[in-house]
Amino acid sequence: MSDILDRLSGIAPDLLEQTGITLWLVVASLIFGGIGGLVVGTTVTVTRRGAILEQPVVYGILNALVNTIRPIPFIIFLVAMQPLARAVVGRGIGNEAIIFALSLAATFGIARIVEQNLVTVDPGVIEAARSTGASPWRIIRTVILPEGAGPLILGYTFATVALIDMSAVAGMAGGEGLGNYAVAYGFRQFDEVVTWSALVIIIVVTQVVQGLGNWLARRILRR
């Protein structure tokens, strides 16, 4: 036990640094991907047949993009996006390229989550708003999004946990974080203390994120 404690104290600074990098990757990707997913998902919702901004062409294009990109395994998507990442962020490897790929993947994954939650908004509430003369954009802003806020929080919580999972493959493209640290310095060097320490931290972070998401969703749904 003392040997394990000594080893933990020795790797603690590295674990803290890699935890910070993982959180940076996830938060930055969630900001960009979350905003993109909200825009795409809301657009898909309101342009579908019978919706307040029915646009079959727009809906068809966006729906096809979401259906095409969302199922791609992230490790393959990460490699495929390297040329585009190089053109946009100036490099095809490293944490910046990881954030770029994570953000794109999150955009289309979150878009479907947003759509699935917003289509459950009571059509009667939307029709009531339309009968008062509210514009489609006002209905989106003051009715559809607020009514779907609780489920959306749960959806974004799920997406955050998924991003933590996807960030673990950052090392495949020269990125850092707990996943890469566990593989490079734990698994490959047969150091079980490193591997299990990184795993425990990932579990704790995931539990905290899930708990906060559930708490916030409950607060919103009670209103």
Disulfide bonds with the S-S distance in Angstrom:
none
